[in-house]
Amino acid sequence: MPMRPKKPHWNRQRSIKSYGNLVEARAREKYNLDPYFAEIEPGVRADAITQDGRPVEIKATAKNRAGGRHPRFRMWEDQTEALVKNDGLYVFAVYTMRRDGVRIDRMRCVEAHVVHERVEYYAPTAPRWKPQADVRADRLV
């Protein structure tokens, strides 16, 4: 008897970007942020801005990614430095992909300077060719 393919627990038709967009919308709602797409420094953009004008980068990672890897956040040093310089913030969110959208498991807002002190960056890599870091979610959220 042939084996039936395992039914995925999330909608594979949705792109990871669409799940990330849902998480960003929830973060903006929770922390009363406005969408923001301008550069905060040359070549560095933020996802949102606080009511008092502070730039915010929203990072999201799924718990149930294919391959079973630990949830992680990818960050670039130039972006973190720009956020620090502009008194910015990070919002970190860990979520579970579902057929009907996402379930936010953990979400935390952190001053960028705190993140900068805790993260070690390594050699420049694509796509930005700037030093980056892959940080396990349990270190930040």
OpenMM code with the backbone's topology and positions (N, CA, C; nanometers):
from openmm import Vec3, app, unit

residues = "MET PRO MET ARG PRO LYS LYS PRO HIS TRP ASN ARG GLN ARG SER ILE LYS SER TYR GLY ASN LEU VAL GLU ALA ARG ALA ARG GLU LYS TYR ASN LEU ASP PRO TYR PHE ALA GLU ILE GLU PRO GLY VAL ARG ALA ASP ALA ILE THR GLN ASP GLY ARG PRO VAL GLU ILE LYS ALA THR ALA LYS ASN ARG ALA GLY GLY ARG HIS PRO ARG PHE ARG MET TRP GLU ASP GLN THR GLU ALA LEU VAL LYS ASN ASP GLY LEU TYR VAL PHE ALA VAL TYR THR MET ARG ARG ASP GLY VAL ARG ILE ASP ARG MET ARG CYS VAL GLU ALA HIS VAL VAL HIS GLU ARG VAL GLU TYR TYR ALA PRO THR ALA PRO ARG TRP LYS PRO GLN ALA ASP VAL ARG ALA ASP ARG LEU VAL".split()
positions = [
    Vec3(0.0850, -0.1174, 0.0000),
    Vec3(0.0000, 0.0000, 0.0000),
    Vec3(0.0899, 0.1241, 0.0000),
    Vec3(0.0680, 0.2157, -0.0941),
    Vec3(0.1532, 0.3360, -0.0987),
    Vec3(0.1251, 0.4264, 0.0210),
    Vec3(0.2315, 0.4927, 0.0661),
    Vec3(0.2160, 0.5857, 0.1783),
    Vec3(0.1601, 0.7174, 0.1267),
    Vec3(0.0683, 0.7711, 0.2004),
    Vec3(0.0146, 0.9027, 0.1650),
    Vec3(0.1101, 1.0088, 0.2151),
    Vec3(0.1282, 1.1143, 0.1375),
    Vec3(0.2179, 1.2197, 0.1851),
    Vec3(0.1645, 1.2815, 0.3140),
    Vec3(0.2557, 1.3143, 0.3994),
    Vec3(0.2194, 1.3767, 0.5264),
    Vec3(0.1593, 1.5144, 0.4999),
    Vec3(0.0471, 1.5383, 0.5595),
    Vec3(-0.0200, 1.6665, 0.5414),
    Vec3(0.0527, 1.7747, 0.6212),
    Vec3(0.0919, 1.8831, 0.5582),
    Vec3(0.1644, 1.9875, 0.6318),
    Vec3(0.0749, 2.0549, 0.7348),
    Vec3(0.1361, 2.1015, 0.8443),
    Vec3(0.0586, 2.1689, 0.9480),
    Vec3(0.0509, 2.3192, 0.9233),
    Vec3(0.1019, 2.3650, 0.8123),
    Vec3(0.0840, 2.5034, 0.7717),
    Vec3(0.0601, 2.5066, 0.6214),
    Vec3(0.0205, 2.6170, 0.5711),
    Vec3(-0.0151, 2.6312, 0.4309),
    Vec3(0.1102, 2.6564, 0.3479),
    Vec3(0.1556, 2.5566, 0.2753),
    Vec3(0.2768, 2.5706, 0.1948),
    Vec3(0.2574, 2.6671, 0.0779),
    Vec3(0.1339, 2.6983, 0.0448),
    Vec3(0.1085, 2.7916, -0.0643),
    Vec3(0.1445, 2.9347, -0.0257),
    Vec3(0.1399, 2.9623, 0.1012),
    Vec3(0.1776, 3.0951, 0.1494),
    Vec3(0.3280, 3.1067, 0.1512),
    Vec3(0.3790, 3.2205, 0.1163),
    Vec3(0.5233, 3.2400, 0.1245),
    Vec3(0.5615, 3.2790, 0.2665),
    Vec3(0.6876, 3.2548, 0.2999),
    Vec3(0.7375, 3.2949, 0.4311),
    Vec3(0.7203, 3.4456, 0.4481),
    Vec3(0.7374, 3.5206, 0.3399),
    Vec3(0.7224, 3.6660, 0.3480),
    Vec3(0.5808, 3.7046, 0.3912),
    Vec3(0.4801, 3.6322, 0.3431),
    Vec3(0.3432, 3.6674, 0.3818),
    Vec3(0.3195, 3.6407, 0.5298),
    Vec3(0.3805, 3.5336, 0.5839),
    Vec3(0.3703, 3.5096, 0.7275),
    Vec3(0.4409, 3.6210, 0.8040),
    Vec3(0.5592, 3.6611, 0.7560),
    Vec3(0.6325, 3.7707, 0.8193),
    Vec3(0.5533, 3.9000, 0.8192),
    Vec3(0.4813, 3.9256, 0.7102),
    Vec3(0.3982, 4.0465, 0.7028),
    Vec3(0.2875, 4.0433, 0.8084),
    Vec3(0.2299, 3.9259, 0.8313),
    Vec3(0.1263, 3.9135, 0.9352),
    Vec3(0.1850, 3.9421, 1.0737),
    Vec3(0.3050, 3.8913, 1.0987),
    Vec3(0.3699, 3.9141, 1.2276),
    Vec3(0.4027, 4.0622, 1.2442),
    Vec3(0.4547, 4.1252, 1.1391),
    Vec3(0.4852, 4.2685, 1.1465),
    Vec3(0.3605, 4.3497, 1.1788),
    Vec3(0.2492, 4.3149, 1.1174),
    Vec3(0.1242, 4.3866, 1.1446),
    Vec3(0.0839, 4.3708, 1.2918),
    Vec3(0.1006, 4.2503, 1.3472),
    Vec3(0.0677, 4.2283, 1.4885),
    Vec3(0.1610, 4.3069, 1.5801),
    Vec3(0.2880, 4.3142, 1.5440),
    Vec3(0.3844, 4.3908, 1.6242),
    Vec3(0.3501, 4.5396, 1.6204),
    Vec3(0.3155, 4.5908, 1.5035),
    Vec3(0.2772, 4.7330, 1.4935),
    Vec3(0.1548, 4.7613, 1.5800),
    Vec3(0.0604, 4.6682, 1.5793),
    Vec3(-0.0604, 4.6849, 1.6609),
    Vec3(-0.0281, 4.6802, 1.8102),
    Vec3(0.0504, 4.5815, 1.8511),
    Vec3(0.0811, 4.5629, 1.9934),
    Vec3(0.1582, 4.6813, 2.0507),
    Vec3(0.2548, 4.7321, 1.9765),
    Vec3(0.3415, 4.8385, 2.0270),
    Vec3(0.3048, 4.9777, 1.9736),
    Vec3(0.1890, 4.9894, 1.9073),
    Vec3(0.1392, 5.1165, 1.8564),
    Vec3(0.2420, 5.1834, 1.7641),
    Vec3(0.2865, 5.1089, 1.6637),
    Vec3(0.3873, 5.1566, 1.5693),
    Vec3(0.3226, 5.1928, 1.4367),
    Vec3(0.3840, 5.2860, 1.3672),
    Vec3(0.3402, 5.3221, 1.2328),
    Vec3(0.4350, 5.2587, 1.1319),
    Vec3(0.3819, 5.2144, 1.0158),
    Vec3(0.4718, 5.1628, 0.9113),
    Vec3(0.5697, 5.2722, 0.8705),
    Vec3(0.6918, 5.2324, 0.8374),
    Vec3(0.7948, 5.3299, 0.8026),
    Vec3(0.8881, 5.2646, 0.7025),
    Vec3(0.9036, 5.3260, 0.5867),
    Vec3(0.9832, 5.2624, 0.4825),
    Vec3(1.0983, 5.3495, 0.4344),
    Vec3(1.1236, 5.4598, 0.5015),
    Vec3(1.2334, 5.5475, 0.4624),
    Vec3(1.3651, 5.4953, 0.5196),
    Vec3(1.4747, 5.5434, 0.4640),
    Vec3(1.6057, 5.5048, 0.5146),
    Vec3(1.6358, 5.5819, 0.6427),
    Vec3(1.6908, 5.5124, 0.7419),
    Vec3(1.7330, 5.5796, 0.8644),
    Vec3(1.8793, 5.6197, 0.8545),
    Vec3(1.9509, 5.5520, 0.7680),
    Vec3(2.0898, 5.5818, 0.7308),
    Vec3(2.0989, 5.5396, 0.5850),
    Vec3(2.1968, 5.5891, 0.5105),
    Vec3(2.2084, 5.5459, 0.3703),
    Vec3(2.2147, 5.3933, 0.3589),
    Vec3(2.1198, 5.3358, 0.2838),
    Vec3(2.1147, 5.1923, 0.2616),
    Vec3(2.0527, 5.1104, 0.3730),
    Vec3(2.0027, 5.1746, 0.4776),
    Vec3(1.9453, 5.1027, 0.5926),
    Vec3(1.8028, 5.1519, 0.6167),
    Vec3(1.7090, 5.0587, 0.6114),
    Vec3(1.5679, 5.0926, 0.6329),
    Vec3(1.5179, 5.0330, 0.7640),
    Vec3(1.4088, 5.0905, 0.8129),
    Vec3(1.3402, 5.0366, 0.9306),
    Vec3(1.2014, 4.9910, 0.8868),
    Vec3(1.1403, 4.9029, 0.9662),
    Vec3(1.0065, 4.8520, 0.9344),
    Vec3(0.8957, 4.9419, 0.9875),
    Vec3(0.9257, 5.0122, 1.0963),
    Vec3(0.8218, 5.0919, 1.1620),
    Vec3(0.8870, 5.2058, 1.2380),
    Vec3(0.8006, 5.2891, 1.2941),
    Vec3(0.8474, 5.4031, 1.3730),
    Vec3(0.7526, 5.4214, 1.4914),
    Vec3(0.8088, 5.4569, 1.6063),
    Vec3(0.7261, 5.4786, 1.7252),
    Vec3(0.6528, 5.6117, 1.7137),
    Vec3(0.5589, 5.6335, 1.8040),
    Vec3(0.4843, 5.7589, 1.8041),
    Vec3(0.5746, 5.8796, 1.8289),
    Vec3(0.6884, 5.8571, 1.8980),
    Vec3(0.7811, 5.9685, 1.9230),
    Vec3(0.8989, 5.9691, 1.8244),
    Vec3(0.8880, 5.8952, 1.7135),
    Vec3(0.9843, 5.9065, 1.6048),
    Vec3(1.1053, 5.8143, 1.6088),
    Vec3(1.1047, 5.7131, 1.6928),
    Vec3(1.2185, 5.6206, 1.7003),
    Vec3(1.2011, 5.5084, 1.5974),
    Vec3(1.3059, 5.4778, 1.5190),
    Vec3(1.2938, 5.3705, 1.4198),
    Vec3(1.2897, 5.2331, 1.4870),
    Vec3(1.2163, 5.1411, 1.4242),
    Vec3(1.1989, 5.0066, 1.4785),
    Vec3(1.2188, 4.9047, 1.3663),
    Vec3(1.3001, 4.8049, 1.3943),
    Vec3(1.3167, 4.6914, 1.3034),
    Vec3(1.2447, 4.5726, 1.3665),
    Vec3(1.1560, 4.5101, 1.2888),
    Vec3(1.0792, 4.3960, 1.3374),
    Vec3(1.1396, 4.2692, 1.2779),
    Vec3(1.1801, 4.1787, 1.3656),
    Vec3(1.2384, 4.0510, 1.3241),
    Vec3(1.1449, 3.9397, 1.3677),
    Vec3(1.1171, 3.8468, 1.2757),
    Vec3(1.0264, 3.7361, 1.3053),
    Vec3(1.0902, 3.6053, 1.2606),
    Vec3(1.0629, 3.5001, 1.3352),
    Vec3(1.1112, 3.3669, 1.2994),
    Vec3(1.0055, 3.2633, 1.3359),
    Vec3(0.9926, 3.1631, 1.2492),
    Vec3(0.8917, 3.0589, 1.2702),
    Vec3(0.9487, 2.9424, 1.3499),
    Vec3(0.8677, 2.8911, 1.4421),
    Vec3(0.9071, 2.7729, 1.5202),
    Vec3(0.8990, 2.6458, 1.4373),
    Vec3(0.8083, 2.6411, 1.3443),
    Vec3(0.7834, 2.5183, 1.2693),
    Vec3(0.8338, 2.5278, 1.1248),
    Vec3(0.9556, 2.5750, 1.1085),
    Vec3(1.0176, 2.5810, 0.9760),
    Vec3(1.0535, 2.4418, 0.9276),
    Vec3(1.0575, 2.4261, 0.7981),
    Vec3(1.1020, 2.2991, 0.7409),
    Vec3(1.2460, 2.2741, 0.7831),
    Vec3(1.2800, 2.1502, 0.8063),
    Vec3(1.4166, 2.1156, 0.8441),
    Vec3(1.4388, 2.1103, 0.9938),
    Vec3(1.3460, 2.1609, 1.0723),
    Vec3(1.3540, 2.1497, 1.2168),
    Vec3(1.4623, 2.2318, 1.2846),
    Vec3(1.5168, 2.3315, 1.2160),
    Vec3(1.6198, 2.4150, 1.2781),
    Vec3(1.5608, 2.4980, 1.3908),
    Vec3(1.6458, 2.5332, 1.4854),
    Vec3(1.6026, 2.6227, 1.5918),
    Vec3(1.5645, 2.7573, 1.5312),
    Vec3(1.4596, 2.8217, 1.5818),
    Vec3(1.4250, 2.9549, 1.5317),
    Vec3(1.5427, 3.0499, 1.5532),
    Vec3(1.5702, 3.1321, 1.4539),
    Vec3(1.6829, 3.2241, 1.4634),
    Vec3(1.6483, 3.3549, 1.3942),
    Vec3(1.7183, 3.4576, 1.4347),
    Vec3(1.7038, 3.5891, 1.3724),
    Vec3(1.8321, 3.6209, 1.2979),
    Vec3(1.8200, 3.6739, 1.1772),
    Vec3(1.9356, 3.7197, 1.1010),
    Vec3(1.9393, 3.8718, 1.1113),
    Vec3(2.0548, 3.9207, 1.1552),
    Vec3(2.0708, 4.0653, 1.1723),
    Vec3(2.2003, 4.1107, 1.1080),
    Vec3(2.1998, 4.2340, 1.0604),
    Vec3(2.3178, 4.2921, 0.9999),
    Vec3(2.3727, 4.4017, 1.0896),
    Vec3(2.5037, 4.4066, 1.0985),
    Vec3(2.5710, 4.5008, 1.1874),
    Vec3(2.5404, 4.6457, 1.1508),
    Vec3(2.5393, 4.6785, 1.0208),
    Vec3(2.5138, 4.8179, 0.9821),
    Vec3(2.3736, 4.8623, 1.0224),
    Vec3(2.2780, 4.7725, 1.0168),
    Vec3(2.1419, 4.8073, 1.0572),
    Vec3(2.1334, 4.8290, 1.2082),
    Vec3(2.1969, 4.7411, 1.2836),
    Vec3(2.1966, 4.7569, 1.4292),
    Vec3(2.2659, 4.8868, 1.4683),
    Vec3(2.3789, 4.9167, 1.4066),
    Vec3(2.4499, 5.0409, 1.4370),
    Vec3(2.3659, 5.1631, 1.4036),
    Vec3(2.2934, 5.1592, 1.2913),
    Vec3(2.2055, 5.2710, 1.2543),
    Vec3(2.0929, 5.2870, 1.3559),
    Vec3(2.0370, 5.1756, 1.4018),
    Vec3(1.9322, 5.1832, 1.5037),
    Vec3(1.9870, 5.2406, 1.6339),
    Vec3(2.1061, 5.1971, 1.6741),
    Vec3(2.1680, 5.2483, 1.7969),
    Vec3(2.1892, 5.3994, 1.7837),
    Vec3(2.2441, 5.4411, 1.6723),
    Vec3(2.2729, 5.5833, 1.6485),
    Vec3(2.1458, 5.6690, 1.6537),
    Vec3(2.0329, 5.6096, 1.6120),
    Vec3(1.9058, 5.6828, 1.6065),
    Vec3(1.8112, 5.6454, 1.7205),
    Vec3(1.8666, 5.5910, 1.8305),
    Vec3(1.7888, 5.5539, 1.9480),
    Vec3(1.6745, 5.4583, 1.9126),
    Vec3(1.7049, 5.3619, 1.8239),
    Vec3(1.6037, 5.2715, 1.7729),
    Vec3(1.5800, 5.1491, 1.8588),
    Vec3(1.4864, 5.0690, 1.8118),
    Vec3(1.4408, 4.9492, 1.8822),
    Vec3(1.4341, 4.8308, 1.7870),
    Vec3(1.4395, 4.7124, 1.8442),
    Vec3(1.4068, 4.5894, 1.7731),
    Vec3(1.2816, 4.5316, 1.8372),
    Vec3(1.1961, 4.4727, 1.7550),
    Vec3(1.0886, 4.3874, 1.8040),
    Vec3(1.1203, 4.2485, 1.7516),
    Vec3(1.1319, 4.1520, 1.8426),
    Vec3(1.1585, 4.0134, 1.8069),
    Vec3(1.0323, 3.9327, 1.8320),
    Vec3(0.9944, 3.8519, 1.7323),
    Vec3(0.8742, 3.7698, 1.7456),
    Vec3(0.9034, 3.6278, 1.7002),
    Vec3(0.8574, 3.5324, 1.7794),
    Vec3(0.8623, 3.3906, 1.7437),
    Vec3(0.7173, 3.3492, 1.7208),
    Vec3(0.6917, 3.2867, 1.6070),
    Vec3(0.5542, 3.2524, 1.5719),
    Vec3(0.5457, 3.1096, 1.5189),
    Vec3(0.4234, 3.0606, 1.5131),
    Vec3(0.3941, 2.9305, 1.4536),
    Vec3(0.3081, 2.9539, 1.3308),
    Vec3(0.3520, 2.8975, 1.2172),
    Vec3(0.2727, 2.9078, 1.0945),
    Vec3(0.1513, 2.8163, 1.1068),
    Vec3(0.0358, 2.8677, 1.0636),
    Vec3(-0.0886, 2.7908, 1.0681),
    Vec3(-0.1601, 2.8072, 0.9358),
    Vec3(-0.2547, 2.7211, 0.9118),
    Vec3(-0.3314, 2.7325, 0.7871),
    Vec3(-0.4047, 2.8653, 0.7788),
    Vec3(-0.4499, 2.9133, 0.8931),
    Vec3(-0.5291, 3.0363, 0.8944),
    Vec3(-0.4449, 3.1606, 0.9256),
    Vec3(-0.3134, 3.1491, 0.9217),
    Vec3(-0.2287, 3.2653, 0.9483),
    Vec3(-0.1131, 3.2304, 1.0405),
    Vec3(-0.0998, 3.3048, 1.1487),
    Vec3(0.0096, 3.2812, 1.2432),
    Vec3(-0.0425, 3.2865, 1.3857),
    Vec3(0.0291, 3.2181, 1.4726),
    Vec3(0.0071, 3.2313, 1.6165),
    Vec3(0.1371, 3.2862, 1.6739),
    Vec3(0.1285, 3.4004, 1.7395),
    Vec3(0.2462, 3.4604, 1.8017),
    Vec3(0.2721, 3.3862, 1.9321),
    Vec3(0.3894, 3.3261, 1.9433),
    Vec3(0.4252, 3.2520, 2.0642),
    Vec3(0.4959, 3.3420, 2.1654),
    Vec3(0.5859, 3.4269, 2.1178),
    Vec3(0.6574, 3.5212, 2.2045),
    Vec3(0.6881, 3.6461, 2.1237),
    Vec3(0.6799, 3.7608, 2.1891),
    Vec3(0.7154, 3.8865, 2.1239),
    Vec3(0.7755, 3.9781, 2.2290),
    Vec3(0.8832, 4.0465, 2.1906),
    Vec3(0.9534, 4.1333, 2.2855),
    Vec3(1.0126, 4.2524, 2.2125),
    Vec3(1.0031, 4.3680, 2.2744),
    Vec3(1.0630, 4.4915, 2.2222),
    Vec3(1.1900, 4.5190, 2.3034),
    Vec3(1.3017, 4.5444, 2.2315),
    Vec3(1.4311, 4.5602, 2.2959),
    Vec3(1.5029, 4.6820, 2.2385),
    Vec3(1.5673, 4.7587, 2.3256),
    Vec3(1.6501, 4.8708, 2.2804),
    Vec3(1.7620, 4.8173, 2.1910),
    Vec3(1.7892, 4.8831, 2.0798),
    Vec3(1.8914, 4.8365, 1.9859),
    Vec3(2.0297, 4.8297, 2.0495),
    Vec3(2.0616, 4.9218, 2.1398),
    Vec3(2.1948, 4.9189, 2.2012),
    Vec3(2.2146, 4.7936, 2.2861),
    Vec3(2.1081, 4.7402, 2.3443),
    Vec3(2.1173, 4.6168, 2.4223),
    Vec3(2.1484, 4.4992, 2.3292),
    Vec3(2.0829, 4.4961, 2.2153),
    Vec3(2.1078, 4.3907, 2.1168),
    Vec3(2.2521, 4.3998, 2.0678),
    Vec3(2.2960, 4.5204, 2.0379),
    Vec3(2.4305, 4.5412, 1.9839),
    Vec3(2.5376, 4.4878, 2.0798),
    Vec3(2.5133, 4.4995, 2.2082),
    Vec3(2.6088, 4.4514, 2.3090),
    Vec3(2.6102, 4.2988, 2.3194),
    Vec3(2.5017, 4.2319, 2.2781),
    Vec3(2.4878, 4.0876, 2.2982),
    Vec3(2.5161, 4.0034, 2.1742),
    Vec3(2.5320, 4.0693, 2.0585),
    Vec3(2.5431, 3.9947, 1.9329),
    Vec3(2.6844, 4.0051, 1.8767),
    Vec3(2.7349, 3.8916, 1.8287),
    Vec3(2.8643, 3.8891, 1.7606),
    Vec3(2.8394, 3.8687, 1.6117),
    Vec3(2.8962, 3.9575, 1.5318),
    Vec3(2.8777, 3.9527, 1.3867),
    Vec3(2.9947, 3.8803, 1.3228),
    Vec3(2.9713, 3.8220, 1.2077),
    Vec3(3.0786, 3.7545, 1.1348),
    Vec3(3.0876, 3.8091, 0.9939),
    Vec3(3.1663, 3.7477, 0.9117),
    Vec3(3.2029, 3.7996, 0.7796),
    Vec3(3.0827, 3.8393, 0.6948),
    Vec3(3.1033, 3.9386, 0.6091),
    Vec3(2.9961, 3.9815, 0.5181),
    Vec3(2.9493, 3.8669, 0.4281),
    Vec3(2.8188, 3.8594, 0.4098),
    Vec3(2.7597, 3.7567, 0.3246),
    Vec3(2.6456, 3.8167, 0.2443),
    Vec3(2.6022, 3.7452, 0.1420),
    Vec3(2.4904, 3.7891, 0.0588),
    Vec3(2.3643, 3.7934, 0.1446),
    Vec3(2.2659, 3.8717, 0.1173),
    Vec3(2.2553, 3.9571, 0.0003),
    Vec3(2.3081, 4.0985, 0.0215),
    Vec3(2.3402, 4.1356, 0.1440),
    Vec3(2.3768, 4.2756, 0.1708),
    Vec3(2.5267, 4.3007, 0.1683),
    Vec3(2.6056, 4.1967, 0.1812),
    Vec3(2.7517, 4.2071, 0.1847),
    Vec3(2.7991, 4.2962, 0.2976),
    Vec3(2.7328, 4.2827, 0.4112),
    Vec3(2.7692, 4.3500, 0.5364),
    Vec3(2.7837, 4.2415, 0.6428),
    Vec3(2.8618, 4.2657, 0.7480),
    Vec3(2.8711, 4.1652, 0.8551),
    Vec3(2.7326, 4.1331, 0.9114),
    Vec3(2.7072, 4.0046, 0.9332),
    Vec3(2.5761, 3.9618, 0.9823),
    Vec3(2.5910, 3.8683, 1.1003),
    Vec3(2.4778, 3.8413, 1.1630),
    Vec3(2.4725, 3.7460, 1.2732),
    Vec3(2.3446, 3.6649, 1.2604),
    Vec3(2.3540, 3.5370, 1.2907),
    Vec3(2.2376, 3.4501, 1.3034),
    Vec3(2.2285, 3.4160, 1.4515),
    Vec3(2.1238, 3.4649, 1.5150),
    Vec3(2.1126, 3.4519, 1.6606),
    Vec3(1.9910, 3.3665, 1.6929),
    Vec3(2.0128, 3.2654, 1.7749),
    Vec3(1.9005, 3.1821, 1.8170),
    Vec3(1.7978, 3.2671, 1.8913),
    Vec3(1.6725, 3.2402, 1.8630),
    Vec3(1.5642, 3.3199, 1.9204),
    Vec3(1.5643, 3.3178, 2.0735),
    Vec3(1.6020, 3.2043, 2.1328),
    Vec3(1.5959, 3.1971, 2.2786),
    Vec3(1.6987, 3.2880, 2.3465),
    Vec3(1.7912, 3.3457, 2.2709),
    Vec3(1.8865, 3.4421, 2.3284),
    Vec3(1.8258, 3.5834, 2.3364),
    Vec3(1.7224, 3.6095, 2.2574),
    Vec3(1.6705, 3.7459, 2.2483),
    Vec3(1.5259, 3.7612, 2.2923),
    Vec3(1.4482, 3.6552, 2.2882),
    Vec3(1.3056, 3.6649, 2.3203),
    Vec3(1.2755, 3.5820, 2.4439),
] * unit.nanometer
topology = app.Topology()
chain = topology.addChain("A")
for resn in residues:
    res = topology.addResidue(resn, chain)
    for name in ("N", "CA", "C"):
        topology.addAtom(name, app.Element.getBySymbol(name[0]), res)
